[in-house]
Amino acid sequence: MSAPFPSDPSTDPSLLDLLASRPSLRMDVRDGLLFEGVPLHVIAAAAGTPCWITGAGTLCRRAQALKSAFEARGLPVSYHFAMKSQDHQATLTILRQCGFGVDIVSGGEMQRALHAGIPSSGIVFSGVGKSDAELRAAIEHDIAQVNVESVEELYRLDEMARACGKVARAALRVNPDVDAQTHDKISTGRAGDKFGIEHRRAVTLYGEATALKNVRLVGLAVHLGSQMVTAEPFREGYTRLAEMVRELRALGHTVESVDCGGGLGIRYRDEIAPAPDMLAGVIAETLGNLDVRLSIEPGRWLSGPTGLLLTRVIETKAGNPDFAVIDAAMNDLARPALYESWHGILPVAPTALQADTKPWDVVGPVCESSDIFARDRALPASLNRGDLVVLLDTGAYGSVMSSTYNTRPLAAQVLVDNGRWDIIRQRQTVAELIAAETVPAWLEQDSANPAHG
């Protein structure tokens, strides 16, 4: 993964490069930066800042491109969007219309998916800490499968299904001990990571599971990590899975399906992001001749480039370095503080791309030294209070990870599509935050009687 705040910022893409490589963006000589044909200054005036913006057309095009890559290989695949990356009802509705199900990691996500009209047959449940209540809900809704992450979970699922009088479909999530060659905090398939069952143990457990009366194992699942930009980790992980399928069948077990997970990376800074053809090719090469049902769980690749975070400069602060303080913060977009990630930044004003640039440290107003979006970033030297800028590629792990730290209400969200736009989540108010809190009556009584206790 590229360095978040590189020591040589001259290697950063220029403002023009950032714009040229994002086809949904266009700079208009009068209206400034447009996203899917909508002037961003119009959204800022109506919805305020900071504001999340999702491109419906961009999302549809990426969904179709992904499907086309597999169709070109003659490879039937089921698609389950990893909704932890972006869980808004509008996003889920668009992807449902594109023929996608979802991969969930909580009971709350299951409720969101069902509310968006995604059928239970299109839901796969992953995650290491499924509660009894979540497993029971998955069984009662008869979802496609539970990706079991441990020996203990498998037997707990059997207990829950027996209590419900049902048989649960499940796959064993395998930890193949493969380095995804990505950031340490988003690697999930190495020995020592909390995810999945060690691959040798999974073979014996598969046999043990045949004795369970209320779980039907349908196959294997894997997820190696996120933001993977080379073929080798995929090939290594899927090759190991193929070997396991053959071994299990040689032992007399039935393996009907393989869930390949997600992880395909995108371009944030200088990565050479792979096309979905690469993933389709590796899956065809390693798993395509096994006569199994295949599924994938794309998240970031679909949703990342569909999102912008529109924000306004609160103040510029001269010094060494010069700071641009924006009204978005780490509570809105946590990735730079959490993963030291790099996001492109573009000015919105129509003349900004031709202006002279200078290095800026772009920071938020939260009272933490980690509230930094960029160091030494080349932006217009004339950047000033009130100017609009956008942080690029924030559609994945952006709004979904927001918090209200420093009593900063959740930002508004907007959907754009071919020149039209609408607010899809109103900006939260401080009053709404406070209204969710209560003070016990006895505490008020104690305050009226200071001598108490």
Solvent accessible surface area in square Angstrom, and as a share of the most:
residue,aa,sasa,rsa
1,M,87,0.39
2,S,28,0.18
3,A,52,0.40
4,P,29,0.18
5,F,56,0.23
6,P,20,0.12
7,S,121,0.78
8,D,71,0.37
9,P,43,0.27
10,S,96,0.62
11,T,75,0.44
12,D,24,0.13
13,P,19,0.12
14,S,57,0.37
15,L,17,0.08
16,L,102,0.51
17,D,72,0.37
18,L,4,0.02
19,L,26,0.13
20,A,87,0.67
21,S,45,0.29
22,R,24,0.09
23,P,131,0.82
24,S,19,0.13
25,L,13,0.06
26,R,134,0.49
27,M,36,0.16
28,D,31,0.16
29,V,143,0.82
30,R,196,0.72
31,D,33,0.17
32,G,0,0.00
33,L,1,0.00
34,L,9,0.04
35,F,3,0.01
36,E,18,0.08
37,G,43,0.41
38,V,2,0.01
39,P,27,0.17
40,L,0,0.00
41,H,75,0.34
42,V,56,0.32
43,I,0,0.00
44,A,5,0.04
45,A,90,0.70
46,A,65,0.51
47,A,12,0.09
48,G,26,0.25
49,T,26,0.15
50,P,15,0.09
51,C,0,0.00
52,W,10,0.03
53,I,1,0.01
54,T,10,0.06
55,G,0,0.00
56,A,9,0.07
57,G,11,0.10
58,T,13,0.08
59,L,1,0.00
60,C,47,0.28
61,R,139,0.51
62,R,50,0.18
63,A,0,0.00
64,Q,87,0.38
65,A,47,0.36
66,L,1,0.00
67,K,38,0.16
68,S,59,0.38
69,A,7,0.05
70,F,0,0.00
71,E,113,0.51
72,A,92,0.71
73,R,131,0.48
74,G,61,0.59
75,L,19,0.10
76,P,115,0.72
77,V,22,0.12
78,S,56,0.36
79,Y,21,0.08
80,H,16,0.07
81,F,0,0.00
82,A,5,0.04
83,M,0,0.00
84,K,72,0.31
85,S,0,0.00
86,Q,9,0.04
87,D,32,0.16
88,H,30,0.13
89,Q,49,0.22
90,A,20,0.16
91,T,3,0.02
92,L,0,0.00
93,T,40,0.23
94,I,15,0.08
95,L,2,0.01
96,R,88,0.32
97,Q,130,0.58
98,C,13,0.08
99,G,53,0.51
100,F,8,0.03
101,G,8,0.08
102,V,1,0.00
103,D,5,0.02
104,I,0,0.00
105,V,56,0.32
106,S,35,0.23
107,G,11,0.10
108,G,43,0.41
109,E,20,0.09
110,M,3,0.01
111,Q,132,0.59
112,R,100,0.37
113,A,0,0.00
114,L,53,0.26
115,H,150,0.67
116,A,8,0.06
117,G,44,0.42
118,I,3,0.01
119,P,78,0.49
120,S,29,0.19
121,S,81,0.52
122,G,12,0.12
123,I,0,0.00
124,V,3,0.02
125,F,0,0.00
126,S,8,0.05
127,G,11,0.11
128,V,55,0.32
129,G,64,0.62
130,K,5,0.02
131,S,51,0.33
132,D,59,0.31
133,A,64,0.50
134,E,40,0.18
135,L,0,0.00
136,R,91,0.33
137,A,30,0.23
138,A,2,0.01
139,I,8,0.04
140,E,98,0.44
141,H,85,0.38
142,D,78,0.41
143,I,8,0.04
144,A,26,0.20
145,Q,18,0.08
146,V,3,0.02
147,N,3,0.01
148,V,0,0.00
149,E,6,0.03
150,S,36,0.24
151,V,40,0.23
152,E,124,0.56
153,E,4,0.02
154,L,0,0.00
155,Y,87,0.33
156,R,71,0.26
157,L,0,0.00
158,D,10,0.05
159,E,90,0.40
160,M,20,0.09
161,A,0,0.00
162,R,134,0.49
163,A,84,0.65
164,C,35,0.21
165,G,65,0.62
166,K,85,0.36
167,V,81,0.47
168,A,8,0.06
169,R,73,0.27
170,A,0,0.00
171,A,0,0.00
172,L,0,0.00
173,R,15,0.06
174,V,2,0.01
175,N,11,0.06
176,P,1,0.00
177,D,72,0.37
178,V,1,0.00
179,D,81,0.42
180,A,1,0.01
181,Q,107,0.48
182,T,20,0.12
183,H,44,0.19
184,D,93,0.48
185,K,125,0.53
186,I,19,0.10
187,S,8,0.05
188,T,18,0.10
189,G,1,0.01
190,R,61,0.22
191,A,73,0.57
192,G,85,0.81
193,D,29,0.15
194,K,142,0.60
195,F,47,0.20
196,G,16,0.16
197,I,9,0.05
198,E,86,0.38
199,H,31,0.14
200,R,121,0.44
201,R,85,0.31
202,A,0,0.00
203,V,7,0.04
204,T,79,0.46
205,L,0,0.00
206,Y,4,0.01
207,G,22,0.21
208,E,74,0.33
209,A,3,0.02
210,T,93,0.54
211,A,80,0.62
212,L,29,0.15
213,K,174,0.74
214,N,20,0.11
215,V,8,0.05
216,R,108,0.39
217,L,24,0.12
218,V,2,0.01
219,G,0,0.00
220,L,0,0.00
221,A,2,0.01
222,V,3,0.02
223,H,32,0.14
224,L,5,0.02
225,G,0,0.00
226,S,16,0.11
227,Q,7,0.03
228,M,1,0.00
229,V,47,0.27
230,T,61,0.36
231,A,25,0.19
232,E,96,0.43
233,P,1,0.01
234,F,1,0.00
235,R,69,0.25
236,E,86,0.39
237,G,0,0.00
238,Y,2,0.01
239,T,56,0.32
240,R,70,0.26
241,L,0,0.00
242,A,3,0.02
243,E,94,0.42
244,M,3,0.01
245,V,0,0.00
246,R,117,0.43
247,E,59,0.27
248,L,0,0.00
249,R,87,0.32
250,A,91,0.70
251,L,107,0.53
252,G,65,0.63
253,H,38,0.17
254,T,92,0.54
255,V,3,0.02
256,E,47,0.21
257,S,11,0.07
258,V,1,0.01
259,D,2,0.01
260,C,2,0.01
261,G,1,0.01
262,G,4,0.04
263,G,10,0.09
264,L,6,0.03
265,G,0,0.00
266,I,3,0.01
267,R,83,0.30
268,Y,7,0.03
269,R,12,0.04
270,D,71,0.37
271,E,26,0.12
272,I,158,0.80
273,A,40,0.31
274,P,19,0.12
275,A,56,0.44
276,P,12,0.08
277,D,81,0.42
278,M,42,0.19
279,L,6,0.03
280,A,0,0.00
281,G,13,0.13
282,V,3,0.02
283,I,0,0.00
284,A,29,0.23
285,E,106,0.48
286,T,13,0.08
287,L,1,0.01
288,G,34,0.33
289,N,120,0.61
290,L,10,0.05
291,D,130,0.67
292,V,23,0.13
293,R,141,0.51
294,L,11,0.06
295,S,14,0.09
296,I,1,0.01
297,E,13,0.06
298,P,8,0.05
299,G,5,0.05
300,R,11,0.04
301,W,17,0.06
302,L,0,0.00
303,S,1,0.01
304,G,0,0.00
305,P,32,0.20
306,T,3,0.02
307,G,2,0.02
308,L,6,0.03
309,L,0,0.00
310,L,0,0.00
311,T,0,0.00
312,R,84,0.31
313,V,2,0.01
314,I,67,0.34
315,E,82,0.37
316,T,38,0.22
317,K,123,0.52
318,A,97,0.75
319,G,52,0.50
320,N,155,0.79
321,P,49,0.31
322,D,32,0.16
323,F,55,0.23
324,A,1,0.01
325,V,30,0.17
326,I,1,0.01
327,D,24,0.13
328,A,0,0.00
329,A,0,0.00
330,M,41,0.18
331,N,6,0.03
332,D,2,0.01
333,L,0,0.00
334,A,20,0.15
335,R,0,0.00
336,P,4,0.03
337,A,32,0.25
338,L,76,0.38
339,Y,29,0.11
340,E,99,0.44
341,S,6,0.04
342,W,7,0.02
343,H,2,0.01
344,G,0,0.00
345,I,1,0.01
346,L,1,0.01
347,P,4,0.02
348,V,5,0.03
349,A,48,0.37
350,P,45,0.29
351,T,100,0.58
352,A,9,0.07
353,L,20,0.10
354,Q,141,0.63
355,A,35,0.28
356,D,120,0.62
357,T,67,0.39
358,K,65,0.28
359,P,80,0.51
360,W,9,0.03
361,D,3,0.02
362,V,1,0.01
363,V,20,0.11
364,G,9,0.09
365,P,56,0.35
366,V,8,0.05
367,C,114,0.68
368,E,76,0.34
369,S,109,0.71
370,S,53,0.34
371,D,3,0.02
372,I,23,0.12
373,F,4,0.02
374,A,0,0.00
375,R,108,0.39
376,D,63,0.33
377,R,11,0.04
378,A,54,0.42
379,L,1,0.00
380,P,4,0.03
381,A,43,0.33
382,S,84,0.54
383,L,12,0.06
384,N,87,0.45
385,R,157,0.57
386,G,29,0.28
387,D,51,0.26
388,L,22,0.11
389,V,3,0.01
390,V,0,0.00
391,L,1,0.00
392,L,1,0.01
393,D,5,0.03
394,T,2,0.01
395,G,5,0.05
396,A,0,0.00
397,Y,32,0.12
398,G,0,0.00
399,S,13,0.08
400,V,44,0.26
401,M,59,0.27
402,S,24,0.16
403,S,51,0.33
404,T,45,0.26
405,Y,99,0.38
406,N,69,0.35
407,T,80,0.47
408,R,48,0.18
409,P,36,0.23
410,L,45,0.22
411,A,1,0.01
412,A,2,0.02
413,Q,7,0.03
414,V,0,0.00
415,L,37,0.18
416,V,0,0.00
417,D,34,0.17
418,N,136,0.70
419,G,45,0.43
420,R,167,0.61
421,W,79,0.28
422,D,93,0.48
423,I,49,0.25
424,I,46,0.23
425,R,70,0.25
426,Q,132,0.59
427,R,77,0.28
428,Q,47,0.21
429,T,66,0.38
430,V,66,0.38
431,A,72,0.55
432,E,98,0.44
433,L,32,0.16
434,I,104,0.53
435,A,81,0.63
436,A,88,0.69
437,E,124,0.56
438,T,128,0.74
439,V,94,0.54
440,P,56,0.35
441,A,71,0.55
442,W,156,0.55
443,L,85,0.42
444,E,102,0.46
445,Q,119,0.53
446,D,45,0.24
447,S,81,0.52
448,A,85,0.66
449,N,75,0.38
450,P,123,0.77
451,A,94,0.73
452,H,116,0.52
453,G,114,1.10
